[in-house]
Amino acid sequence: MFQEVIGRWRYIAVVLAMTTLCVCVPLAGSIQAQTDNAQALYDEPENENLAKPDPAKQHASTMDSALAQAQAKLAKMRGEMLFGALLPLTGDKSDLGKTAKSALMIAIEDIKKFLTDAGSKVTLRLLVEDTRSDPQTALDGIKRLASAGAHIVIGPCTDKAVDAVKPYADRNNIIVLSPSSTGPYLSQRGDNIFRLSPMDTYQAEALANLMLEQGKTVVVPIWEGDMYGDELVVHVKARFRERHGRVVPGVRYYPTRSEFGSYVDLLVQEIAKSPVRDKSKIAIYYAGSNDIAAIFNEAAKRPELNGYNWYGCDRTAFNEVLARNPSARDYAIKVNFVSPKYGEAEGDWYPAMESRIKNETGILPAAESIVSYDGLWVAFLSAVRAGGTGNVKTLKKALFPTSRQVYGVTGWMALNARGDRKSDWDFDFWRLGKENGSYFWEKFARYQFMPDIGKQLIINKPSS
C-alpha cells in the first residue's frame, strides 16, 4: 500500500546566499562542449527587468497589465489563432501526456472565456498529435501540424523528442515550447526551442546544496551512461566542487546492462579512493532510472556499503520499480535515499489546478504537466503581442517580453536569452517511508529559487 504524505513535518529554513556560478570542469569530447554550452546559463545577466517587490502585489499588477495590453490589441484583431501540441498520449510517458493535455484544454477554456469577456472576434484552435512516447513519431507529428498551419507548438515532452524535432522546427520556422525538456545540451541561443521547466543544471545545484548542508564533503557517483546520466553527473560534480566539496570519478555503466553485481563491486573500489574515511561525510549519488532497484538489491548484499547515504535524481523520485521491489525499497529507507523532483508552486492556484487535472484524468499531475497550462497562456499572449500566429519572426521576438509579464500557476514564466525557464522554480526532495506496514513517499526538503526572495534550502525536521 502506498500513499503520498506531505505536511507531516515542520519546515526549518536554511537560506543560502545567491552566487554567480561559473566553473570549468575538465571533460572529454562532446560532453565538455555540451557542458560549456549549458554552463553559460549561470552567467546570464540578471538585468532583464524581472521585478522583485512584494510578490502578492507584483503578481497581480503584472498579470493585470499583460491582460489589459492584450485586450487593447484584441479589439483590433480578427481571425483564428492556431496552436499545436505534441504530447505522449500513449506509451511509457502517457501519464505525462494525458495530464499535460488536460492542462492545455483547461487553458483553452480559460483563454476562450477571456476572449469572450474582451468582446474579441478572435477564435482559438488547438491541434493535438500523439507522439506515442517516441521521438520519430514526434517528428512525424510536427510535420503534420506544420502542414495544418500551426507555427507554434506546445511539446514535445522529452529531451529525445525535442532533439528529434529541433532541426525540422528550426528549418521550417516552427516555435517549440516544451513543458518538460530539461537537458542542458538542448540549451542554445537563437534556435526555435523554448523550455518551461527548470534545466537539469538546477537539479544538480539543488542536489549539491543538500549534500553539503547535510555534512557531505565527498561525492561518489554511479550512473547510467546516456546523455541524461552523463550530463547530470558532470553538473553535480561541478556544483559540489564549486562549494569546496571533493569528488571521486565514480562508476559509469552502459544503459543496456541488466546485471549490476560487478558495477557495485566497482563502486566499493571507488569509495575506497575517497580522501576521507568517515562514512557520514560521503554521499553516493545515482543518476539513472529503473536500474536503481537492481543496484540497491546488490548493494544490500555488501556490508561494506552500510552507513553511507545515497542520493538520486528526478527519475528515481516516485519510481514505481523501486517502490514495488520489497528488498530495494527497504534498502532505500535504510540508506535515506533522497531524490529531487520539480516541485509544486506556492499559492492556491497550483493545488486547485492539480486537483482539477487529477479529477479529470485520474492521474496526479507532475509540475511538468501543469506548466503546459502556463505555456499556452504565454503562447497566446505572445501571439496577441505579435498580431497573430502567422509571423514567426515577430512571434518569437514577442515570447521574451511576454514571458516576463506572465505569472502562471507554476510561477513567473520569464525566459532567459537561451529560451529556458529563468527563475521561480522549486525542487522537492522525496524519500520512501514506512509506517504500520505501509510504504509512502514523503517530502524531505525543498530547494527553491523565487525572484522576490532568492535561493533557499528548506529541510524538514520531525515535529517534537
C-alpha positions in Angstrom: 0.0 0.0 0.0 1.4 3.4 -1.0 0.3 6.9 -0.1 1.8 10.3 -0.6 2.5 12.1 2.6 3.0 15.9 2.7 2.9 18.2 5.6 3.9 15.7 8.4 6.9 17.8 9.2 7.5 21.4 10.1 9.9 23.4 8.0 13.2 24.8 9.1 14.7 27.1 6.6 18.4 27.4 5.7 18.8 30.4 3.5 21.6 30.2 1.0 23.3 33.3 -0.5 22.8 33.7 -4.2 26.1 33.5 -6.0 27.2 33.7 -9.6 28.0 30.2 -10.7 31.0 29.8 -13.0 33.0 26.6 -13.0 35.0 24.8 -15.7 35.4 21.0 -15.2 37.9 19.1 -17.4 35.9 16.7 -19.6 36.4 14.9 -22.8 34.7 15.3 -26.2 31.1 16.2 -26.7 30.2 16.2 -23.0 32.7 19.0 -22.5 31.1 21.0 -25.3 27.6 20.5 -24.1 28.6 21.4 -20.5 30.3 24.6 -21.7 27.1 25.4 -23.6 24.8 24.9 -20.6 27.2 26.5 -18.2 26.7 29.8 -19.8 23.2 29.8 -18.4 24.7 30.5 -15.0 26.4 33.6 -16.4 23.3 35.2 -17.9 22.9 38.8 -16.8 20.2 39.4 -14.2 19.0 42.7 -15.6 16.0 41.5 -17.6 13.6 43.7 -15.7 12.3 40.8 -13.6 10.8 42.9 -10.7 11.4 41.9 -7.1 8.9 43.8 -5.0 6.2 42.5 -2.7 5.2 39.2 -4.5 1.4 39.4 -3.9 1.1 42.9 -5.3 3.6 42.3 -8.1 1.9 39.1 -9.3 -1.5 40.8 -9.6 -0.3 44.1 -11.2 2.0 42.4 -13.7 -0.6 40.0 -15.0 -3.3 42.7 -15.0 -1.0 44.8 -17.1 -0.4 41.9 -19.5 -4.1 41.2 -19.8 -5.0 44.8 -20.3 -2.5 45.2 -23.1 -3.9 42.0 -24.7 -7.4 43.3 -24.5 -6.5 46.6 -26.2 -4.8 44.7 -29.1 -7.5 42.1 -29.4 -10.0 44.9 -30.1 -8.3 45.4 -33.5 -7.7 41.7 -34.3 -9.7 39.2 -36.3 -9.3 35.6 -37.4 -8.1 32.3 -35.9 -5.2 31.6 -33.7 -4.0 28.1 -34.3 -1.7 26.2 -31.8 -0.3 22.7 -32.0 0.6 20.2 -29.3 2.9 17.2 -29.4 2.1 15.0 -26.4 2.8 11.4 -25.4 -0.8 10.3 -25.0 0.2 6.6 -25.3 3.4 4.7 -24.5 5.5 4.8 -21.4 5.2 8.6 -20.9 1.4 8.6 -21.3 0.6 9.8 -17.7 2.7 13.0 -18.5 0.9 13.4 -21.9 -2.6 12.9 -20.6 -2.2 15.3 -17.7 -0.5 17.9 -20.0 -3.4 17.6 -22.5 -5.8 18.2 -19.6 -3.9 21.3 -18.6 -4.0 22.6 -22.2 -7.7 22.0 -22.5 -8.3 23.9 -19.3 -6.1 26.7 -20.7 -8.1 26.7 -23.9 -11.3 27.1 -21.9 -9.9 29.9 -19.8 -8.5 31.8 -22.8 -11.8 31.5 -24.7 -13.5 33.0 -21.7 -11.0 35.8 -21.7 -11.7 36.4 -25.4 -15.4 36.4 -24.8 -15.2 38.8 -21.9 -13.0 41.1 -24.0 -15.6 41.1 -26.8 -12.9 39.8 -29.2 -13.7 38.3 -32.6 -10.5 36.2 -32.5 -11.1 32.4 -32.4 -8.8 29.8 -30.9 -8.0 26.2 -32.1 -5.7 23.6 -30.7 -4.5 20.6 -32.7 -3.0 17.7 -30.7 -0.7 15.0 -32.1 0.1 11.8 -30.1 3.9 11.2 -30.1 3.4 7.7 -28.6 6.4 8.4 -26.4 8.6 8.0 -29.4 11.0 10.6 -30.9 10.4 9.6 -34.6 6.6 9.8 -34.1 7.1 13.3 -32.6 8.9 14.3 -35.8 6.1 12.9 -37.9 3.6 14.8 -35.7 5.3 18.2 -36.0 5.3 17.8 -39.8 1.5 17.1 -39.8 1.0 20.1 -37.5 3.1 22.3 -39.8 1.0 21.1 -42.8 -2.1 22.1 -41.0 -0.7 25.6 -40.5 0.5 25.5 -36.9 3.5 27.7 -36.3 3.8 27.4 -32.5 3.6 24.0 -30.7 3.4 23.0 -27.1 5.6 20.0 -26.6 7.2 17.6 -27.2 7.8 16.4 -23.6 11.1 14.6 -23.6 14.7 15.6 -24.4 14.9 12.9 -27.1 11.7 14.0 -28.7 12.7 17.7 -28.7 16.1 16.7 -30.1 14.3 14.8 -32.9 12.0 17.7 -33.9 14.6 20.6 -33.4 16.2 20.5 -36.9 12.8 20.5 -38.6 11.4 23.2 -36.4 14.5 25.4 -37.0 14.4 25.0 -40.7 10.6 25.4 -41.1 10.1 28.4 -38.7 8.1 26.5 -36.1 8.3 27.6 -32.4 8.5 24.7 -29.9 7.5 25.3 -26.3 8.4 22.1 -24.4 6.8 21.8 -21.0 9.3 19.2 -19.6 12.5 19.0 -21.6 15.4 19.8 -19.3 18.6 18.5 -20.8 21.4 21.1 -20.8 22.6 20.0 -24.2 19.5 21.5 -25.8 20.1 25.0 -24.3 21.1 27.1 -27.3 20.7 30.8 -28.3 18.8 31.7 -31.4 17.0 28.4 -32.1 13.3 27.8 -32.1 13.3 25.7 -28.9 11.8 27.2 -25.7 11.6 25.2 -22.4 9.3 25.9 -19.5 10.7 23.6 -16.7 14.0 24.2 -14.9 17.0 22.7 -16.5 18.9 19.7 -15.0 21.7 22.2 -14.2 19.4 23.5 -11.4 18.6 20.0 -10.3 22.4 19.4 -9.9 22.7 22.7 -8.0 19.8 21.6 -5.6 21.4 18.2 -5.0 24.9 19.6 -4.3 23.5 22.1 -1.8 21.5 19.4 0.0 24.5 17.1 0.2 26.7 19.8 1.6 24.2 21.1 4.0 23.9 17.5 5.4 27.7 17.5 6.0 28.9 15.6 3.0 32.3 16.6 1.8 32.9 13.8 -0.8 30.5 12.6 -3.6 31.0 9.2 -5.3 28.6 8.7 -8.3 27.3 5.7 -10.1 25.3 6.4 -13.2 23.7 5.2 -16.4 25.9 6.2 -19.2 23.4 8.0 -21.5 23.1 11.7 -22.2 20.9 12.3 -19.2 23.2 10.5 -16.7 26.4 11.8 -18.2 25.2 15.5 -18.0 23.7 15.2 -14.5 26.9 13.7 -13.1 29.0 16.4 -14.8 26.9 19.2 -13.2 26.6 17.6 -9.8 30.3 17.3 -9.6 30.8 20.9 -10.8 28.3 22.3 -8.3 29.8 20.2 -5.5 33.3 21.3 -6.3 32.2 24.9 -6.6 31.4 24.8 -2.9 34.7 23.2 -2.0 33.5 19.6 -1.9 35.6 16.8 -3.3 34.6 14.3 -6.0 35.6 10.7 -6.9 35.4 9.7 -10.6 32.7 7.0 -9.9 31.2 4.2 -11.9 29.6 4.6 -15.3 27.6 1.7 -16.8 26.0 1.1 -20.2 22.2 1.6 -20.5 21.8 -2.0 -21.8 23.2 -3.7 -18.7 20.9 -5.9 -16.6 23.4 -7.4 -14.2 24.9 -4.9 -11.7 27.0 -7.0 -9.2 30.2 -6.1 -10.9 29.4 -2.4 -11.0 28.5 -2.4 -7.3 31.9 -4.0 -6.7 33.5 -1.2 -8.7 31.6 1.3 -6.6 33.1 -0.2 -3.4 36.5 0.3 -5.0 35.7 3.9 -6.0 34.6 4.7 -2.4 38.0 3.4 -1.2 39.6 6.2 -3.2 37.8 8.8 -1.1 40.1 11.3 0.6 38.1 10.9 3.8 37.1 7.7 5.6 34.2 9.0 7.7 31.1 7.4 6.1 28.8 10.2 7.3 30.7 12.6 5.1 30.5 10.6 1.9 27.5 10.9 -0.5 26.8 8.1 -3.0 25.0 9.7 -6.0 22.9 7.8 -8.5 21.8 9.2 -11.9 19.6 6.9 -13.9 16.1 5.4 -13.7 14.7 1.9 -13.0 18.1 0.3 -12.6 18.2 1.7 -9.1 16.2 -1.2 -7.8 18.7 -3.8 -9.0 21.6 -1.8 -7.8 20.1 -1.5 -4.3 19.5 -5.2 -4.3 23.2 -5.8 -5.0 24.3 -3.1 -2.6 22.3 -4.7 0.2 24.5 -7.8 -0.1 27.6 -5.9 0.7 28.1 -5.0 4.4 31.0 -2.6 3.5 28.3 -0.3 2.0 26.5 0.0 5.3 26.5 3.5 6.8 26.5 5.6 3.6 23.7 7.9 2.5 22.5 7.7 -1.1 21.1 10.5 -3.3 19.1 10.1 -6.5 17.7 12.1 -9.4 14.3 13.2 -10.7 13.9 9.8 -12.4 14.2 8.0 -9.1 11.7 10.2 -7.3 8.3 8.3 -7.2 10.0 5.5 -9.1 7.5 2.6 -9.3 10.1 -0.1 -9.9 11.9 0.9 -6.8 8.8 1.4 -4.7 7.4 -2.1 -5.6 10.6 -4.0 -5.1 10.5 -5.2 -1.4 14.2 -5.5 -0.8 15.1 -2.5 -2.8 12.6 -0.2 -1.1 13.7 -1.4 2.3 17.3 -0.6 1.4 16.3 2.8 0.1 14.8 3.6 3.5 17.9 2.2 5.3 20.3 4.5 3.3 17.9 7.5 3.5 17.7 7.6 -0.3 16.6 11.1 -1.3 15.6 12.2 -4.9 14.7 15.6 -6.3 11.6 16.4 -8.4 10.5 19.6 -10.0 8.1 20.8 -7.3 4.7 22.4 -6.8 4.5 26.2 -6.8 3.5 28.3 -3.8 0.0 29.7 -3.5 -3.6 28.5 -4.1 -3.6 28.2 -7.9 -1.3 25.2 -8.1 -3.2 22.8 -5.8 -6.5 23.9 -7.4 -5.1 23.1 -10.9 -3.6 19.8 -9.6 -6.9 18.7 -8.2 -8.8 19.6 -11.3 -6.5 17.7 -13.6 -6.5 14.7 -11.2 -10.3 14.7 -11.2 -10.4 14.8 -15.0 -7.7 12.2 -15.7 -7.4 10.1 -12.5 -3.7 10.8 -12.5 -1.9 13.1 -10.1 -0.1 15.6 -12.4 3.5 16.5 -12.2 4.6 20.1 -12.3 5.9 19.4 -15.9 2.3 18.7 -16.9 0.8 21.7 -15.1 3.3 24.1 -16.7 1.6 23.3 -20.0 -1.3 25.5 -18.9 1.1 28.4 -18.4 2.9 27.7 -21.6 -0.3 28.1 -23.7 -1.0 31.4 -22.0 2.5 32.6 -22.8 2.0 31.4 -26.4 -1.4 33.1 -26.7 -0.3 36.4 -25.2 2.8 36.4 -27.3 0.6 35.9 -30.4 -1.6 38.8 -29.3 1.5 41.0 -28.9 2.8 39.8 -32.4 -0.6 40.4 -34.1 -1.3 36.7 -34.6 0.5 33.4 -35.1 1.4 33.9 -38.7 4.6 35.9 -38.5 7.0 33.6 -36.7 9.9 36.1 -36.5 7.7 38.6 -34.7 6.1 35.9 -32.6 9.4 34.5 -31.5 10.6 38.0 -30.6 7.4 38.6 -28.5 8.0 35.5 -26.4 10.7 37.0 -24.3 9.0 40.2 -23.0 5.7 38.3 -22.7 7.2 35.6 -20.6 8.5 38.2 -18.2 4.9 39.5 -17.7 3.2 36.2 -17.1 2.8 34.9 -13.6 1.1 31.5 -14.0 0.1 28.5 -12.0 3.8 27.5 -11.7 5.1 31.0 -11.0 7.0 33.5 -13.1 7.4 32.3 -16.7 10.4 34.5 -17.5 12.8 33.0 -20.1 16.5 33.7 -20.3 18.4 34.5 -23.5 18.6 30.8 -24.4 14.8 30.4 -24.2 14.9 28.4 -20.9 13.0 29.0 -17.7 14.9 31.6 -15.8 13.7 31.5 -12.2 10.8 30.9 -9.8 11.3 27.1 -9.7 11.4 24.6 -6.9 12.9 21.2 -6.4 11.2 19.0 -3.8 13.3 16.1 -2.3 11.4 12.9 -1.8 12.2 9.7 0.1 10.4 6.4 0.9 8.9 6.0 4.3 7.2 3.1 6.1 4.6 3.2 8.9 2.4 0.4 10.2 3.4 -1.8 7.3 2.5 0.8 4.6 5.1 2.5 2.4 4.7 6.0 1.2 6.7 8.9 -0.4 7.3 11.8 1.9 8.7 15.2 1.2 12.1 15.7 2.9 13.3 19.0 1.7 12.9 21.8 -0.8 15.3 23.9 -2.8 13.7 26.9 -4.4 14.5 30.0 -6.4 12.0 32.8 -6.2 12.8 36.1 -7.8 11.5 38.1 -4.9 13.3 36.1 -2.2 16.3 34.4 -3.7 17.5 30.8 -3.3 16.6 28.8 -0.2 17.2 25.3 1.0 14.4 24.2 3.3 14.9 21.0 5.3 12.0 19.3 7.0 12.5 18.2 10.6 10.2 15.9 12.5 7.9 17.6 14.9 9.0 17.2 18.5 
